[in-house]
Amino acid sequence: MSVPKPTTGISLRRVVIAVSSSVMMIFPPLAGAGDWPTRLEARLTEIDRQYAGEIGVHVRRPATDERLGHRDAERWYWASLVKIPVAVELLDRVSRGDIDLQERMTLAQSDYVDGAGATNWAEPGSEIRLRTLLERMLIQSDNTATDMLIRRVGLDAVNHRARRLMSDGIGPITTLVDVRRHLYAAFTDQAWSLSGLELIDLRQSAFGEPRLARLAQLTDVSRRDFPLDDLAAGYERYYATGLNSGRLDRYADMLARINAGKALDGEATQVLLEIMRRATTGHARLAAGFQREWPFAQKTGTQHARFCDAGIVNPRTSRAVIIVSCLKGDPSRQNANRTFQAIGEAIEASGVLDGGSSDQPLTGTTF
């Protein structure tokens, strides 16, 4: 499908979108709300064609229930997007008076998980406030903080909450440490005995054969006995389990409920969205493609050849727009970021972010 030409007479500036290290596309921005889904789908189809992997996108205006889905009913690996249901479960307990965010948890040696965030630098026995763990989970995507919060509220409760927020089309959520164990169990069952600290040690080895060699050492299993020869193949086998995965339109359902104040009470909703707006992991993704600085409450997810960015632009206003996007197949983070940027530019150029005429807070918005 060709890219629609802009209406004659509108002053335009041309926007360059880099979607890979070697391919560039030029799109003129399109103004106005109008038929934004048609315009956006044309651009997404071309971006998907240019990307070495596959892209999935869901965009929704809750105020009017207009929506655009590009492969959004397929199953996508969410990675750290699963941290939002953890946050909702925690904050709902706070709203009901069962938990206080000033409560402290003691960091146990069994809590450590490889990944970003400051919690891994703390000594075992450190006492950390729940509010701090919540902020680290959402702002830095701290895996150790996440597993501590899951320990506090219970994994079954997190999964029950996720099903209530998203109904069908989602797979079970696991702890972050079990993500690693499921992955390495594709090579040896002894991976289930690996501690969090051993998994951190394992992550220090370079991707590929060096990491598999270290896995053999840590599990005391001969490297020759591994049923798979390639670490990337192990990731693909793990993704095929459907764990920590789901449809993008279902994830958008959850974000719409959060934005409408139907997932949490008003105060807890504001706490969650305020922290999400401070996320530091998404600056090079969708937001990098916006030509204007839109308020964006977001969460990202990253794992081998899997990347996601999801959130709410202009949260809690009549101009709110839900965006959920995931990529798969190309392991290059650089290419993923460029493609997210292209998607962000296409979304803004479609006119959907300019829809509506009021920034008054919404109450009881349906989706």
C-alpha positions in Angstrom: 0.0 0.0 0.0 1.4 3.4 -0.9 1.7 6.2 1.6 -1.2 8.7 1.2 -0.2 12.1 -0.1 -0.9 15.1 2.2 -3.8 17.5 1.5 -2.8 20.3 -1.0 -2.2 23.6 0.6 -0.9 22.5 4.0 2.5 23.7 5.0 4.6 20.7 5.5 8.1 19.8 6.6 9.6 16.5 5.7 10.5 14.0 8.3 13.3 11.4 7.9 12.6 8.1 9.6 15.5 5.6 9.9 14.2 2.1 10.2 17.4 0.2 9.9 21.1 0.9 9.7 21.0 1.0 6.0 17.4 1.9 4.9 15.8 5.3 5.2 12.3 6.4 4.5 10.9 9.9 4.1 7.4 10.7 5.3 5.6 14.1 5.3 3.7 14.7 8.6 -0.1 14.7 8.2 -2.2 17.0 10.4 -5.6 16.6 11.8 -7.5 13.8 13.6 -9.7 12.7 10.7 -9.1 9.2 9.4 -6.0 8.6 11.4 -6.2 4.7 11.5 -6.0 4.5 7.7 -3.0 6.8 7.5 -1.3 5.1 10.3 -1.8 1.6 8.9 -0.2 2.6 5.6 2.9 3.7 7.4 3.1 0.8 9.8 2.8 -1.6 6.8 5.8 0.0 5.2 7.8 0.1 8.5 7.0 -3.6 9.0 8.2 -4.3 5.5 11.5 -2.5 6.1 12.2 -4.0 9.6 14.3 -7.2 9.6 11.9 -8.7 12.1 8.2 -8.1 12.7 6.3 -5.3 14.4 3.1 -5.2 16.4 1.2 -2.1 17.3 -2.1 -1.2 19.0 -3.2 2.5 19.2 -6.4 3.5 20.9 -8.3 6.8 21.7 -10.3 5.8 24.8 -12.5 8.9 24.6 -14.0 7.7 21.3 -12.9 4.0 21.2 -11.2 4.6 17.9 -8.4 2.1 17.5 -5.9 0.7 15.1 -4.4 -2.7 15.4 -1.4 -4.0 13.4 -0.8 -7.7 14.4 -2.1 -6.8 17.8 -4.1 -10.0 18.2 -1.0 -12.2 17.9 1.0 -13.3 20.9 4.0 -11.2 21.7 6.6 -11.6 24.4 6.1 -8.7 26.8 9.3 -9.0 28.9 9.2 -6.3 31.6 5.8 -5.1 30.5 4.6 -7.7 33.1 5.7 -5.3 35.8 2.6 -3.1 35.4 0.2 -5.8 36.8 2.6 -6.2 39.8 2.4 -2.5 40.4 -1.4 -2.5 40.2 -1.7 -5.4 42.6 0.6 -3.6 45.1 -1.1 -0.2 44.8 -4.6 -1.8 45.2 -3.4 -3.4 48.4 -2.2 0.0 49.6 -5.5 1.6 48.7 -7.3 -1.1 50.8 -5.0 -0.5 53.7 -3.4 -3.9 53.6 0.0 -2.6 52.7 1.9 0.7 53.4 4.4 2.0 50.9 6.6 3.0 53.8 6.9 -0.6 54.8 10.4 -2.1 54.4 11.4 -5.4 53.0 14.7 -7.1 53.8 16.8 -7.9 50.7 17.5 -11.6 50.8 20.4 -13.3 49.0 17.8 -15.3 47.1 16.2 -12.1 45.8 18.9 -11.1 43.4 18.2 -11.2 39.6 20.4 -10.0 36.8 19.4 -6.8 35.1 19.3 -3.1 35.5 18.5 -1.1 38.6 20.1 -0.1 41.9 18.9 -2.9 44.1 21.6 -5.4 43.0 24.2 -3.0 44.4 22.6 -3.3 47.9 24.0 -5.7 50.5 22.0 -8.7 51.6 20.1 -7.8 54.7 19.4 -4.2 53.4 16.0 -2.8 54.3 14.3 -1.1 51.4 10.9 0.7 51.4 8.2 -0.6 49.2 7.9 2.8 47.6 11.5 2.7 46.6 11.1 -0.8 45.2 8.0 0.3 43.2 9.9 3.2 41.7 12.9 1.2 40.8 10.7 -1.5 39.2 8.9 1.1 37.0 11.6 3.7 36.4 14.7 1.6 36.0 13.0 -1.7 35.2 14.8 -3.2 38.2 14.3 -7.0 38.2 15.4 -7.7 41.8 13.0 -5.0 43.0 10.2 -6.6 41.0 10.8 -10.1 42.4 10.8 -8.6 45.9 7.4 -7.0 45.3 6.1 -10.3 43.8 7.3 -12.0 47.0 5.4 -9.4 49.0 2.0 -9.7 47.2 2.2 -13.2 45.9 2.7 -14.5 42.3 -0.8 -16.0 42.2 -2.3 -12.6 43.1 -0.3 -11.0 40.3 -1.7 -13.5 37.8 -5.2 -13.2 39.1 -4.9 -9.4 38.8 -3.6 -9.6 35.2 -6.5 -11.9 34.2 -8.9 -9.4 35.7 -7.3 -6.5 33.8 -6.8 -8.2 30.5 -9.1 -11.3 30.4 -8.0 -13.8 27.8 -5.2 -13.7 25.4 -2.4 -13.6 28.0 0.0 -16.3 29.3 1.1 -16.9 32.9 3.4 -14.4 34.5 6.5 -15.8 36.3 9.0 -14.3 38.6 12.0 -12.7 36.8 14.4 -15.2 38.2 12.3 -18.0 36.8 12.4 -16.3 33.4 16.1 -17.1 33.4 15.6 -20.6 34.7 13.1 -21.4 32.1 15.5 -20.2 29.4 18.5 -22.2 30.6 16.4 -25.3 31.3 16.3 -25.7 27.5 19.9 -26.7 27.9 19.9 -28.6 31.2 17.4 -29.3 33.9 20.1 -28.4 36.4 19.3 -24.8 35.6 16.4 -24.9 38.0 18.9 -25.1 40.9 20.8 -21.9 39.8 20.6 -19.1 42.4 20.0 -15.5 41.5 23.7 -14.7 42.2 24.8 -17.5 39.9 22.5 -16.1 37.2 24.1 -12.8 37.6 27.5 -14.5 37.3 26.3 -16.2 34.1 25.1 -12.9 32.6 28.7 -11.6 32.8 29.7 -14.0 30.1 29.3 -12.8 26.5 26.2 -13.9 24.6 26.5 -17.2 22.8 29.1 -19.9 23.3 30.9 -18.2 26.2 27.6 -18.1 28.2 26.8 -21.7 27.4 30.3 -22.7 28.5 29.8 -20.9 31.8 26.3 -22.5 32.2 28.0 -25.9 31.8 30.5 -25.0 34.6 27.8 -23.7 37.0 25.6 -26.7 36.5 28.4 -29.3 36.4 27.0 -30.6 33.1 29.1 -31.4 30.1 28.7 -28.8 27.4 28.5 -31.7 24.9 25.3 -32.9 26.6 23.3 -29.8 25.9 20.5 -30.7 23.5 20.7 -27.3 21.8 23.9 -25.7 20.4 22.8 -22.1 20.1 21.7 -19.7 22.9 19.4 -17.9 20.5 17.6 -21.2 19.9 17.1 -21.6 23.6 15.4 -18.2 23.8 13.1 -19.1 20.9 12.1 -22.3 22.7 11.4 -20.3 25.9 9.3 -17.8 23.9 7.3 -20.7 22.5 6.1 -21.6 26.0 3.8 -18.5 26.0 5.0 -17.4 29.5 5.0 -13.7 30.1 3.4 -13.1 26.8 0.1 -11.9 25.3 -1.9 -9.9 22.9 -1.2 -6.2 22.5 -4.9 -5.3 22.4 -5.4 -7.0 25.7 -2.5 -5.1 27.2 -4.1 -1.9 25.9 -7.3 -3.0 27.7 -5.4 -2.9 31.0 -3.8 0.5 30.2 -7.3 1.9 29.3 -8.7 0.6 32.6 -5.8 2.2 34.5 -6.3 5.5 32.7 -10.0 5.6 33.3 -9.6 4.9 37.1 -11.1 1.5 36.8 -8.1 -0.5 37.9 -7.2 1.5 40.9 -8.8 4.3 42.9 -8.0 7.9 42.0 -5.0 8.5 44.3 -3.4 5.2 43.4 -3.9 5.8 39.7 -2.1 9.1 40.0 0.7 7.5 41.9 1.2 4.9 39.2 1.0 7.2 36.2 3.3 9.8 37.9 6.0 7.1 38.4 5.5 5.7 34.8 6.1 9.2 33.5 9.5 9.2 35.1 10.6 6.0 33.3 14.2 6.2 32.1 14.2 3.2 29.8 12.1 4.5 26.9 13.8 7.7 25.8 15.2 6.0 22.6 12.0 4.3 21.7 8.5 5.7 20.8 9.1 9.0 22.5 12.2 9.6 20.4 9.9 9.7 17.3 7.6 12.4 18.7 8.3 15.8 17.3 6.6 17.4 20.4 7.1 16.7 24.1 3.9 14.8 25.0 3.2 13.6 28.6 3.9 9.9 28.3 3.4 7.4 31.1 5.2 4.3 29.8 6.9 1.0 30.5 9.4 -0.9 28.3 10.4 -4.5 28.0 13.7 -5.9 26.5 15.0 -9.4 26.0 17.0 -11.2 23.3 15.3 -10.3 19.9 12.2 -9.0 21.8 11.5 -5.3 22.5 8.4 -3.5 23.7 7.2 0.0 24.6 3.7 0.7 25.9 2.0 3.5 27.7 -0.5 6.4 27.8 0.1 9.7 26.0 -1.7 12.6 27.7 -2.9 10.4 30.6 -6.2 11.2 32.4 -7.3 13.7 29.8 -9.8 13.6 26.9 -6.8 13.5 24.6 -5.4 10.3 26.1 -4.0 7.8 23.6 -3.0 4.3 24.4 0.0 2.9 22.6 1.4 -0.7 22.8 4.1 -1.8 20.5 6.4 -4.8 20.4 9.1 -6.0 18.0 10.6 -9.5 17.4 13.0 -11.3 15.3 15.9 -8.9 15.0 18.3 -9.0 18.0 19.8 -5.5 17.3 18.7 -3.0 20.0 19.9 -0.2 17.7 17.6 -1.3 14.9 14.7 -1.8 17.4 15.2 1.8 18.7 15.2 3.2 15.2 12.0 1.2 14.4 10.3 2.4 17.5 11.2 5.9 16.6 9.7 5.4 13.1 6.5 4.1 14.7 6.4 7.0 17.1 6.8 9.5 14.2 4.1 7.7 12.2 1.7 7.7 15.2 2.2 11.5 15.7 2.0 12.2 12.0 -1.3 10.3 11.7 -3.0 13.0 13.8 -4.3 10.8 16.6 -2.3 12.6 19.3 -4.0 15.9 18.2 -7.5 14.5 18.5 -10.0 16.0 20.9 -10.3 19.6 22.0 -10.1 19.5 25.8 -7.5 18.5 28.4 -10.2 18.2 31.2 -9.7 15.1 33.3 -11.9 12.1 32.3 -14.3 10.3 34.6 -15.9 7.0 33.8 -14.5 6.8 30.3 -15.4 3.6 28.5 -13.0 1.7 26.3 
